Amino acid sequence: MPDLSERIQVGLFNLMEERDVQVKGYRILLALDLLFVASANPEDYTNRGRIITPLKDRFGAQIRTHYPLSIEDEVRIVEQERATFPDVDKCVTVPGYMKEVIAELTALARRSGDINQRSGVSVRVSIANHETMVGVAFKRSVRLNEAASPRISDLHTLAASTTGKIELEAIEEGREGKVFGDLVRKAIHNVFGRRYDPREFEQALARFSEGLVVEVGSELPSSRYVDSLKKAPELASIVRRVAPDGAPHEVASALEFVLEGLHLSRKLNRDRVAGRLRYRGQPQPQAQPPDAPKQPR
């Protein structure tokens, strides 16, 4: 409808109101049981969704739609609309928390002051990000000849499928990367907070304080993650809460999710070394002896 010229829209007046049409001055009565439905975007790059006012007046109702209001609805739409391939689905399992991270990323973008909200952030962002995330996991599955699940270390690849679908308020060199990185970190932190309480990790964090270091990376085999968990049984029980089947690829994904959540909760330090991430404990402040002189201000 918005792409029709105003002259053609005027021609619909009688059809919608009196159920008749005129051809060269002859009035032709049409016994029609007519239902007319039209849609228009609030903003586009042609007519900006313009349906002329007299024609809008002839519609019985105007309904303003909206983006999904809940993470659950967003996930269901992504599952319905994403591209599927039988060979991919056989070897790639997407955990529920990773689907939530994708949906949460889009939800945060819709509330971000750095992103132009008139242009909007559609569900296509979530769909494209989900497909990209699955594609990275499938590539790892083929390369390592093992089943795979998407990992937190895969999420940097979503920049390509996100930045082209959002419009920033301010155009600055390198700004898109920073905005995207902030959104990803907030999305992981929010989903982690809904599933875990950081206070329940006290025993596991003690292992890191004793010198435990866990290295993760998108290219590492799942067996490396299983071996890391053997060094911290307290952490293993918590990880298996979101990976109940205990499959190595699911454990690898869950371990990265937990470690990154603890890092974003300021419970662990993280270093980037040769394209991989290393999580380690935070240094403990050294207590001064009771008789130690106070330092002057």
C-alpha positions in Angstrom: 0.0 0.0 0.0 2.6 2.7 0.8 4.2 2.2 -2.6 1.0 3.0 -4.4 0.7 6.5 -5.7 -1.9 8.8 -4.1 -4.0 8.8 -7.2 -4.4 5.0 -7.1 -5.1 5.1 -3.4 -7.9 7.6 -4.1 -9.4 5.0 -6.5 -10.0 2.7 -3.5 -12.3 5.1 -1.7 -15.6 3.9 -3.2 -14.5 0.3 -3.3 -14.0 0.3 0.5 -16.9 2.5 1.5 -19.8 2.1 -1.0 -18.6 -1.2 -2.5 -18.8 0.2 -6.1 -16.5 1.4 -8.8 -16.8 3.8 -11.7 -15.5 3.0 -15.2 -15.5 6.0 -17.5 -18.4 7.6 -15.5 -20.5 4.4 -15.3 -21.2 3.3 -11.8 -20.9 -0.4 -11.5 -22.3 -2.0 -8.3 -20.3 -4.9 -7.0 -21.8 -7.3 -4.4 -18.6 -7.9 -2.6 -17.9 -9.3 0.8 -14.7 -7.4 1.0 -11.9 -7.7 3.6 -9.0 -5.2 2.9 -5.7 -5.5 4.8 -2.7 -3.3 4.3 0.6 -2.9 6.1 3.2 -0.1 6.2 6.5 0.4 8.0 6.7 3.4 10.3 9.8 4.4 8.4 11.5 3.4 5.1 13.5 5.0 2.4 10.7 5.6 -0.2 7.3 6.9 1.0 8.0 6.4 4.8 5.0 4.2 5.0 2.5 6.8 3.9 -1.1 5.8 3.4 -3.2 8.9 2.7 -5.5 10.0 5.5 -8.9 9.6 3.7 -8.0 6.0 2.9 -6.8 5.3 6.5 -10.2 6.6 7.6 -11.9 3.8 5.8 -10.1 1.1 7.7 -12.0 -0.3 10.6 -9.0 -0.7 12.8 -5.3 0.4 12.9 -3.0 -1.9 14.8 0.6 -0.9 15.6 2.8 -4.0 15.9 5.9 -4.2 17.9 9.1 -6.3 18.4 8.9 -9.4 20.6 8.4 -8.3 24.2 10.0 -11.3 25.8 13.2 -13.3 25.3 11.2 -16.5 25.0 9.1 -15.1 22.1 12.2 -13.9 20.3 13.8 -17.4 20.7 10.6 -19.0 19.3 10.6 -16.8 16.3 14.3 -17.5 15.6 13.7 -21.2 15.8 10.8 -20.9 13.4 12.5 -18.7 10.8 16.1 -19.7 10.8 17.6 -21.6 7.9 18.0 -25.3 8.7 20.3 -28.0 7.2 20.1 -31.7 8.1 23.8 -32.2 8.1 24.3 -29.2 10.5 21.6 -30.2 12.9 23.1 -33.7 13.2 26.4 -32.5 14.7 25.6 -29.0 16.2 23.6 -28.6 19.4 22.6 -25.1 20.5 22.2 -24.8 24.3 19.2 -22.8 25.6 21.5 -20.2 27.3 23.3 -19.4 24.0 19.9 -18.9 22.3 19.1 -16.5 25.1 22.3 -14.6 24.7 21.4 -14.0 21.0 17.9 -12.8 21.9 19.2 -10.7 24.8 21.7 -9.0 22.5 18.9 -7.9 20.2 16.8 -6.8 23.1 19.6 -4.6 24.5 20.2 -3.1 21.0 16.5 -2.0 21.0 17.1 0.0 24.2 20.6 1.3 23.4 21.0 5.1 23.1 23.9 4.5 20.6 21.6 2.9 18.1 19.0 4.7 15.9 15.7 3.4 17.2 13.7 5.0 14.4 15.4 2.6 12.0 14.8 -0.2 14.6 16.5 -3.5 15.3 14.4 -6.3 13.8 14.2 -9.9 14.6 16.3 -10.5 11.5 19.3 -9.5 13.6 18.6 -12.4 16.0 18.0 -14.8 13.1 21.2 -13.9 11.3 23.3 -14.0 14.5 21.9 -17.5 15.3 22.7 -18.8 11.9 26.2 -17.3 12.1 26.8 -18.8 15.5 25.7 -22.2 14.3 27.9 -21.9 11.2 31.0 -21.3 13.3 30.2 -24.3 15.5 29.6 -26.4 12.4 33.0 -25.4 11.0 34.7 -26.5 14.3 32.8 -29.8 14.1 34.1 -30.5 10.6 37.7 -29.4 11.4 37.9 -31.4 14.7 35.7 -34.3 13.6 33.5 -34.1 16.7 30.1 -32.8 17.7 30.0 -29.1 18.6 28.0 -26.5 20.4 28.4 -22.7 20.0 30.7 -21.1 22.6 31.2 -17.7 24.0 34.5 -17.5 22.2 32.6 -17.8 18.9 30.5 -14.7 19.5 33.0 -12.2 18.1 32.0 -13.5 14.7 28.5 -12.0 15.1 29.9 -8.5 14.5 29.6 -9.2 10.7 25.9 -10.2 11.0 25.0 -7.5 13.5 26.6 -4.2 12.4 25.1 -4.3 8.9 21.6 -4.4 10.4 21.8 -1.5 12.9 22.3 2.2 12.4 24.3 4.1 14.9 23.3 7.5 16.1 26.9 8.9 15.7 29.2 7.8 12.9 32.7 7.5 14.2 35.6 5.4 13.1 35.6 2.1 15.0 32.5 3.0 16.9 30.4 0.0 15.7 32.9 -2.5 17.1 32.8 -0.9 20.6 29.0 -0.7 20.7 28.8 -4.3 19.6 31.3 -5.5 22.1 29.5 -3.7 25.0 26.1 -5.3 23.9 27.6 -8.8 23.8 29.1 -8.4 27.3 25.9 -7.1 28.7 23.9 -9.9 27.1 26.2 -12.6 28.5 26.1 -11.0 32.0 22.3 -10.7 32.0 21.7 -14.3 30.9 24.3 -15.5 33.4 22.6 -13.6 36.2 19.3 -15.2 35.4 20.8 -18.7 35.7 23.4 -18.3 38.5 24.1 -16.5 41.7 27.8 -15.5 41.7 27.8 -16.2 45.5 27.4 -19.9 44.9 30.9 -20.1 43.3 32.9 -19.5 46.5 34.4 -23.0 46.5 35.2 -23.0 42.8 36.7 -19.5 43.0 39.0 -20.8 45.8 40.6 -23.1 43.3 41.4 -20.2 41.1 42.9 -18.3 44.1 45.1 -21.3 44.6 46.5 -20.9 41.1 44.1 -22.7 38.8 44.2 -21.3 35.2 41.7 -22.4 32.5 42.4 -21.7 28.8 39.6 -21.6 26.3 39.4 -20.9 22.6 37.1 -21.4 19.6 39.5 -23.8 18.0 40.2 -26.0 21.0 38.8 -29.6 21.1 36.1 -30.3 23.7 38.3 -32.8 25.5 40.5 -30.0 26.7 37.6 -28.5 28.6 36.7 -31.8 30.1 40.3 -32.2 31.4 40.1 -28.7 32.8 37.0 -29.5 34.8 38.8 -32.5 36.4 41.0 -30.0 38.2 38.0 -28.2 39.7 35.2 -30.7 40.7 33.4 -27.9 42.5 33.1 -26.1 39.2 32.1 -29.2 37.3 28.9 -29.7 39.3 27.8 -26.1 38.5 28.7 -26.4 34.9 26.6 -29.5 34.5 23.6 -27.7 35.6 23.3 -26.2 32.1 24.9 -29.2 30.5 23.1 -32.1 32.2 23.9 -34.7 29.5 27.6 -34.3 30.1 28.5 -34.5 26.4 32.0 -33.1 25.9 30.9 -30.4 23.4 28.1 -29.3 25.7 30.5 -29.2 28.7 32.9 -27.0 26.6 30.1 -24.5 25.8 28.8 -24.4 29.4 32.3 -23.9 30.9 33.0 -20.9 28.7 29.6 -19.5 29.6 30.3 -19.9 33.3 33.8 -18.5 33.2 32.9 -15.5 31.1 29.9 -14.8 33.5 32.2 -14.9 36.5 34.6 -12.6 34.7 31.9 -10.1 33.9 30.7 -10.4 37.5 34.2 -9.3 38.6 35.0 -12.7 40.1 37.8 -13.8 37.7 40.5 -12.1 35.7 40.8 -12.7 32.0 43.8 -12.4 29.7 44.0 -12.7 25.9 47.0 -14.7 24.8 47.6 -15.8 21.2 44.0 -15.6 20.2 42.9 -17.6 23.3 41.4 -16.6 26.6 42.9 -17.5 30.0 40.8 -17.2 33.2 42.6 -16.9 36.5 41.9 -15.9 40.1 42.1 -12.4 41.3 45.0 -11.5 43.6 44.0 -11.4 47.3 44.9 -8.2 49.2 47.6 -8.8 51.8 46.5 -8.1 55.3 48.9 -5.9 57.4 49.9 -7.2 60.8 48.0 -5.6 63.7 51.1 -3.7 64.9 52.1 -2.4 61.5 52.4 1.4 61.4 49.7 3.1 59.4 50.7 4.7 56.2 50.5 8.5 56.1 47.9 9.9 53.9 
